[in-house]
Amino acid sequence: MEDSSRVRLRVLGVIAVSLFLALFGRLWYLQALESERFEVRAVSNITRSLRTQAPRGQILDRNGRVLVENRLSTIITVNRDAHVQHLTRLGYDTRDKRAEFRAEMFADLARELSQAGQLTKVADLERAFSDRSFTSFDDIPIARDVDEELLVFIGERPDRFPGVSVDQDLVRSYPFGDKAAHILGYVGSITGGELEAKADLYKIDDPESDDPLVKIEDPNGKQYRRNDEIGKQGIEAFFEDELRGVPGTREILVDNIGNLVRPVSETNPVRGSDVHLTIDIDLQVKLEFELKRALERSRQVEVLQDEEPFRAPAGAAVIMDPRNGDILAMASYPTFDPGDFIDGISQDQFERLSDPLSHQPLLNRAVSEIYPAASTFKPFTAIAAEVYDVFGWQFVDDWNVPISDPGYWDLQSCNIDFTGDVEGARASGCRKINAGGASMEGVDLRHSLSFSSDTYYYRIGEAFWIAGSNTINPEGIQLVAKDFGFGAETGVQLPNEKAGSMPNAESFRARHLANPEAFPRGDWGPGDNTNLAIGQGEVAVTPLQLANSYAALANGGTVYSPNVVAKVSPPNSDEASVEFGPRVLREAEIPEELEQEITDGLIGVTMLPKPNLEQPSGTGFDAFNAGPGSEKWVGGEQLDLINWPVAGKTGTAEILGRADNSMFVGYGPSGSLRFGTSINEPEYVIAVVLEEAGFGSKHAAPMVARIFKDISENNVDRALTQDEIDTFYGVDNITDLELAVAETGGDQ
C-alpha cells in the first residue's frame, strides 16, 4: 500500500512539474519572444489613424486657363465623439437622454439651415450622424457654403449644438459654369462597386495563402475609403489616378473607452497632378453657343404638312487640328452643370439627367452616340473605287469622265423589268434615287462631291457587289473606311467611346443567326452595298470619328488617335511631366491622282455657284456665301473663301419616322488652283451633327460657316468666367447671358 501511494505521488509530482514548466515556458515565450509584437498590438489598441483628404489636381485648357480647380467651402460638421462628451458633461448620462436631446438639436438645426436657404430635413441630419463609414472622431459634413450669419449663430451656442462646428473643406469649382461639361466630367462619392474595383487593382503573390493573389494597399498611397470622392465622367474619370492626391494621416491617442487623449503624429496630404487639355476654352464656348443656336433655329422652321417636324432636340460637334490630332473643342447638347454634383444629387435628379425622354444631358454625344454617316461618307467610297479598280469597270465610268445623272439608278442585279413602273421599282429597292429626285449633267468625281450625287455612288456600290472577285474585293469600301477609322474606337482619352458600325455580309449573317426574329434577313445584297456607298443603311459613326477621318483627308492620309489631353504635371516640380504628343494610328492610302480631285470637289461644296438653271450649286454654297438678301433663318456667313478656302461635305441622314439629321464636316484653310484660291495647310477640321434638323446644307453648314468666319478673321471672343459675368453683366449665370445675346440677335 505504501509503495502504491508513493508511486501515485511521484506521478502527480511529474505532472505538476510538467505543467509548471509549460507555464513558465509560455510566459518566457510571450515575454521574451513575442513582447515586441504584443507591444505593437497594445499601442494600436489605443492609437487611431484618421485621414485628411488631399486636394485634387487642376484641369487647364491649352493656354493655361483653369477649367476646374478647388475652392474652400465653409461647412457645418458634427462630431459624434465631441457630441457625446459634451452632453455627458451637461448631465445627459444615458443613451436615451442623449437621443432625446439630439432629436431636438437636429430639429433646430434643420430649421435654421432651411431658413438660411439650404433646405434640410431632420432625417438627412440623423442619417449623416449615424453613417458608420465615418469614425467616432471624424467631422461629418452636414451642410456646405453656409451663410455667415448662420455660422455665427451656431458658433455662439455650443450648448445648444454640442459637437456641431464650423470648418472648411475643399470642393471642386468650375469657373466657366457648364462649359465643356462633357469633357471635364464631374466627381461624386465612391460607390461600393467602385471601391471594390479599386481594391482589386493591387494584388501580390502570397505562396503561404490559399489565394495566390492577396490584395494590398495602393502602393502610391492613394487608397480609397467610403465617402471618398472619385471621378465619374470625362477627364475627372479617365485621369482619376493622376488627379487624385495622396491623403494625409493624423495619428491620435485615445483612452480605453475611446476618448481623445492627444495627437501623436501627422503627415500632410499631397495634391494631385494637374491635367492640361488640348481644348481652347474660347473656341469651346463659341462651339457650344453655335450648336445650341443652330438647334434652336432649326426648330423655328415650318415644314410641309406631310413632312416630319424639325424637333432638333440634340446634337454634337467637334473641332480638331488635322496636323496632330489635337481636339480643340467638343460640344454635346443638351448639357449639364458639373457644379450640381458638388454636394451630390438625388437619385431622381440623376435619372432625369440620364433619361432618354429628356435627351440624356449626361451623354457625351460626340464620342458616345452613333449616327448614319450619310453623304459625308462619299469621299471614302471614291477612294475605294480607285484603290480596287472599280472606276472604269463596265457600267462605272472613270473618275474624270463626266456623266449624265438622271436622278436615279436602276440596280443592274435586279433582273426585273420595271419599264414604266417607277413606283414599283422604288418599292422593290431596285431603283435608287437622288435626294428629291434631282438630276444633273456633267457629273465626274469632283462634281459628284460638290453636288452630292447619290446616283454616282450607287453605281460604285453595286459594282463592288457584282464584280466581287480576286481582283475586286467585294468589301473594298469597308476596308478603306476602316483604314480611315470607321468602325473602331479612335482611342481618345475619354471614357465610354463607341466604335460605330461598319456592316458587311458577315456581320449581317451573324446578327441574323443570333436573333432571327428581330433580324429576319441574313443575306447581304446589292441594295445593302449601294446604301453603304452613300453612308446610309447601317453605317454608323460618332462625330469624333467623322472629324478624325476628314482630318486624315486634310493632312494627306495620316490617321491620328485624337488627344484631348496634352500633358499631366505632377505637383512636385522635381518630377517630369507626362506629355502626349501626336499618336499616329496608321497611314491610310489616298491615291495620288484622286487627292486633289477630292479636295477640289469638297472646296466646290462651298465655292461652286449655280452655273445654270439645270445645274445645282455646291451644296454648302449658300451657307458660306450668305451675303445681303440671303435667307436670314439659314444663318450662314460671307467668308473670304479666296484667302481662307473651306473644303467640306454636307450630309442629310435619313431616320425612319423622324426628320433627317443635318450634318456637315469640313476643313480649312484649304486651297485649289482650279478655284484660284491661296494654297494653305489645313489647321481646323469641324464635324457637326444636328439631330432631326433637316438638310445639312440648311442648318449644319451655316453653323460651321459662322464658326469658320470667326476663326478665319481671328475674331473668336474671349470666354468669360462665371465671376466675370456676375461682375460685368449682372446676370446670374452664363446661360442667362447667352439668352440675352440670342434675343438681340448679336454675337457673344
ZIJOJO-V37434 format. One record per residue. RES is the residue in three letters. SS is DSSP state (H for helix, E for strand, C for the rest). Layout:
<<RES;SS> <RES;SS>>
This chain:
<<MET;C> <GLU;H> <ASP;H> <SER;H> <SER;H> <ARG;H> <VAL;H> <ARG;H> <LEU;H> <ARG;H> <VAL;H> <LEU;H> <GLY;H> <VAL;H> <ILE;H> <ALA;H> <VAL;H> <SER;H> <LEU;H> <PHE;H> <LEU;H> <ALA;H> <LEU;H> <PHE;H> <GLY;H> <ARG;H> <LEU;H> <TRP;H> <TYR;H> <LEU;H> <GLN;H> <ALA;H> <LEU;H> <GLU;C> <SER;H> <GLU;H> <ARG;H> <PHE;H> <GLU;H> <VAL;H> <ARG;H> <ALA;H> <VAL;H> <SER;H> <ASN;H> <ILE;H> <THR;E> <ARG;E> <SER;E> <LEU;E> <ARG;E> <THR;E> <GLN;C> <ALA;C> <PRO;C> <ARG;C> <GLY;C> <GLN;C> <ILE;E> <LEU;E> <ASP;C> <ARG;C> <ASN;C> <GLY;C> <ARG;C> <VAL;E> <LEU;E> <VAL;E> <GLU;E> <ASN;E> <ARG;E> <LEU;E> <SER;E> <THR;E> <ILE;E> <ILE;E> <THR;E> <VAL;E> <ASN;E> <ARG;H> <ASP;H> <ALA;H> <HIS;H> <VAL;H> <GLN;H> <HIS;H> <LEU;H> <THR;H> <ARG;H> <LEU;C> <GLY;C> <TYR;C> <ASP;C> <THR;C> <ARG;H> <ASP;H> <LYS;H> <ARG;H> <ALA;H> <GLU;H> <PHE;H> <ARG;H> <ALA;H> <GLU;H> <MET;H> <PHE;H> <ALA;H> <ASP;H> <LEU;H> <ALA;H> <ARG;H> <GLU;H> <LEU;H> <SER;H> <GLN;H> <ALA;C> <GLY;C> <GLN;C> <LEU;C> <THR;C> <LYS;C> <VAL;H> <ALA;H> <ASP;H> <LEU;H> <GLU;H> <ARG;H> <ALA;H> <PHE;H> <SER;C> <ASP;C> <ARG;C> <SER;C> <PHE;C> <THR;C> <SER;C> <PHE;C> <ASP;C> <ASP;E> <ILE;E> <PRO;E> <ILE;E> <ALA;E> <ARG;E> <ASP;C> <VAL;C> <ASP;C> <GLU;H> <GLU;H> <LEU;H> <LEU;H> <VAL;H> <PHE;H> <ILE;H> <GLY;H> <GLU;C> <ARG;C> <PRO;C> <ASP;C> <ARG;C> <PHE;C> <PRO;C> <GLY;C> <VAL;E> <SER;E> <VAL;E> <ASP;E> <GLN;E> <ASP;E> <LEU;E> <VAL;E> <ARG;E> <SER;E> <TYR;C> <PRO;C> <PHE;C> <GLY;C> <ASP;C> <LYS;C> <ALA;C> <ALA;H> <HIS;H> <ILE;H> <LEU;H> <GLY;C> <TYR;C> <VAL;E> <GLY;E> <SER;E> <ILE;C> <THR;C> <GLY;H> <GLY;H> <GLU;H> <LEU;H> <GLU;H> <ALA;H> <LYS;H> <ALA;H> <ASP;C> <LEU;C> <TYR;C> <LYS;E> <ILE;E> <ASP;E> <ASP;C> <PRO;C> <GLU;C> <SER;C> <ASP;C> <ASP;C> <PRO;C> <LEU;E> <VAL;E> <LYS;E> <ILE;C> <GLU;C> <ASP;C> <PRO;C> <ASN;C> <GLY;C> <LYS;C> <GLN;C> <TYR;C> <ARG;C> <ARG;C> <ASN;C> <ASP;C> <GLU;E> <ILE;E> <GLY;E> <LYS;C> <GLN;C> <GLY;H> <ILE;H> <GLU;H> <ALA;H> <PHE;H> <PHE;C> <GLU;H> <ASP;H> <GLU;H> <LEU;H> <ARG;C> <GLY;C> <VAL;E> <PRO;C> <GLY;E> <THR;E> <ARG;E> <GLU;E> <ILE;E> <LEU;E> <VAL;E> <ASP;C> <ASN;C> <ILE;C> <GLY;C> <ASN;C> <LEU;E> <VAL;E> <ARG;E> <PRO;E> <VAL;E> <SER;E> <GLU;E> <THR;E> <ASN;C> <PRO;C> <VAL;E> <ARG;C> <GLY;C> <SER;C> <ASP;E> <VAL;E> <HIS;E> <LEU;E> <THR;C> <ILE;C> <ASP;C> <ILE;H> <ASP;H> <LEU;H> <GLN;H> <VAL;H> <LYS;H> <LEU;H> <GLU;H> <PHE;H> <GLU;H> <LEU;H> <LYS;H> <ARG;H> <ALA;H> <LEU;H> <GLU;H> <ARG;H> <SER;H> <ARG;H> <GLN;C> <VAL;C> <GLU;C> <VAL;C> <LEU;C> <GLN;C> <ASP;C> <GLU;C> <GLU;C> <PRO;C> <PHE;C> <ARG;C> <ALA;C> <PRO;C> <ALA;C> <GLY;E> <ALA;E> <ALA;E> <VAL;E> <ILE;E> <MET;E> <ASP;C> <PRO;C> <ARG;C> <ASN;C> <GLY;C> <ASP;E> <ILE;E> <LEU;E> <ALA;E> <MET;E> <ALA;E> <SER;E> <TYR;E> <PRO;C> <THR;C> <PHE;C> <ASP;C> <PRO;H> <GLY;H> <ASP;H> <PHE;H> <ILE;C> <ASP;C> <GLY;C> <ILE;C> <SER;C> <GLN;H> <ASP;H> <GLN;H> <PHE;H> <GLU;H> <ARG;H> <LEU;H> <SER;H> <ASP;C> <PRO;H> <LEU;H> <SER;H> <HIS;C> <GLN;C> <PRO;C> <LEU;C> <LEU;C> <ASN;C> <ARG;H> <ALA;H> <VAL;H> <SER;H> <GLU;C> <ILE;C> <TYR;E> <PRO;E> <ALA;C> <ALA;H> <SER;H> <THR;H> <PHE;H> <LYS;H> <PRO;H> <PHE;H> <THR;H> <ALA;H> <ILE;H> <ALA;H> <ALA;H> <GLU;H> <VAL;H> <TYR;C> <ASP;C> <VAL;C> <PHE;C> <GLY;C> <TRP;C> <GLN;C> <PHE;C> <VAL;C> <ASP;C> <ASP;C> <TRP;C> <ASN;C> <VAL;C> <PRO;C> <ILE;E> <SER;E> <ASP;E> <PRO;C> <GLY;C> <TYR;E> <TRP;E> <ASP;E> <LEU;C> <GLN;C> <SER;C> <CYS;C> <ASN;C> <ILE;C> <ASP;C> <PHE;C> <THR;C> <GLY;C> <ASP;C> <VAL;H> <GLU;H> <GLY;H> <ALA;H> <ARG;H> <ALA;H> <SER;H> <GLY;C> <CYS;C> <ARG;E> <LYS;E> <ILE;E> <ASN;C> <ALA;H> <GLY;H> <GLY;H> <ALA;C> <SER;C> <MET;E> <GLU;E> <GLY;E> <VAL;E> <ASP;C> <LEU;H> <ARG;H> <HIS;H> <SER;H> <LEU;H> <SER;H> <PHE;C> <SER;C> <SER;C> <ASP;H> <THR;H> <TYR;H> <TYR;H> <TYR;H> <ARG;H> <ILE;H> <GLY;H> <GLU;H> <ALA;H> <PHE;H> <TRP;H> <ILE;H> <ALA;H> <GLY;C> <SER;C> <ASN;C> <THR;C> <ILE;C> <ASN;C> <PRO;C> <GLU;C> <GLY;H> <ILE;H> <GLN;H> <LEU;H> <VAL;H> <ALA;H> <LYS;H> <ASP;H> <PHE;C> <GLY;C> <PHE;C> <GLY;C> <ALA;C> <GLU;C> <THR;C> <GLY;C> <VAL;C> <GLN;C> <LEU;C> <PRO;C> <ASN;C> <GLU;C> <LYS;C> <ALA;C> <GLY;C> <SER;E> <MET;C> <PRO;C> <ASN;C> <ALA;H> <GLU;H> <SER;H> <PHE;H> <ARG;H> <ALA;H> <ARG;H> <HIS;H> <LEU;H> <ALA;H> <ASN;C> <PRO;C> <GLU;C> <ALA;C> <PHE;C> <PRO;C> <ARG;C> <GLY;C> <ASP;C> <TRP;C> <GLY;C> <PRO;H> <GLY;H> <ASP;H> <ASN;H> <THR;H> <ASN;H> <LEU;H> <ALA;H> <ILE;C> <GLY;C> <GLN;C> <GLY;C> <GLU;C> <VAL;C> <ALA;E> <VAL;E> <THR;C> <PRO;H> <LEU;H> <GLN;H> <LEU;H> <ALA;H> <ASN;H> <SER;H> <TYR;H> <ALA;H> <ALA;H> <LEU;H> <ALA;H> <ASN;H> <GLY;C> <GLY;C> <THR;E> <VAL;E> <TYR;E> <SER;C> <PRO;C> <ASN;E> <VAL;C> <VAL;E> <ALA;E> <LYS;E> <VAL;E> <SER;E> <PRO;C> <PRO;C> <ASN;C> <SER;C> <ASP;C> <GLU;C> <ALA;C> <SER;C> <VAL;E> <GLU;E> <PHE;C> <GLY;C> <PRO;C> <ARG;C> <VAL;E> <LEU;E> <ARG;E> <GLU;E> <ALA;C> <GLU;C> <ILE;C> <PRO;C> <GLU;H> <GLU;H> <LEU;H> <GLU;H> <GLN;H> <GLU;H> <ILE;H> <THR;H> <ASP;H> <GLY;H> <LEU;H> <ILE;H> <GLY;H> <VAL;H> <THR;H> <MET;H> <LEU;C> <PRO;C> <LYS;C> <PRO;C> <ASN;C> <LEU;C> <GLU;C> <GLN;C> <PRO;C> <SER;C> <GLY;C> <THR;C> <GLY;C> <PHE;H> <ASP;H> <ALA;H> <PHE;H> <ASN;E> <ALA;C> <GLY;C> <PRO;C> <GLY;C> <SER;C> <GLU;C> <LYS;H> <TRP;H> <VAL;H> <GLY;C> <GLY;C> <GLU;C> <GLN;E> <LEU;C> <ASP;C> <LEU;C> <ILE;C> <ASN;C> <TRP;C> <PRO;C> <VAL;E> <ALA;E> <GLY;E> <LYS;E> <THR;E> <GLY;E> <THR;E> <ALA;E> <GLU;C> <ILE;C> <LEU;C> <GLY;C> <ARG;C> <ALA;C> <ASP;C> <ASN;E> <SER;E> <MET;E> <PHE;E> <VAL;E> <GLY;E> <TYR;E> <GLY;E> <PRO;C> <SER;C> <GLY;C> <SER;C> <LEU;C> <ARG;C> <PHE;C> <GLY;C> <THR;C> <SER;C> <ILE;C> <ASN;C> <GLU;C> <PRO;C> <GLU;C> <TYR;E> <VAL;E> <ILE;E> <ALA;E> <VAL;E> <VAL;E> <LEU;E> <GLU;C> <GLU;C> <ALA;C> <GLY;C> <PHE;C> <GLY;C> <SER;C> <LYS;C> <HIS;C> <ALA;H> <ALA;H> <PRO;H> <MET;H> <VAL;H> <ALA;H> <ARG;H> <ILE;H> <PHE;H> <LYS;H> <ASP;H> <ILE;H> <SER;H> <GLU;C> <ASN;C> <ASN;C> <VAL;C> <ASP;C> <ARG;C> <ALA;C> <LEU;C> <THR;C> <GLN;H> <ASP;H> <GLU;H> <ILE;H> <ASP;H> <THR;H> <PHE;H> <TYR;C> <GLY;C> <VAL;C> <ASP;C> <ASN;C> <ILE;H> <THR;H> <ASP;H> <LEU;H> <GLU;H> <LEU;H> <ALA;H> <VAL;H> <ALA;H> <GLU;H> <THR;H> <GLY;C> <GLY;C> <ASP;C> <GLN;C>>
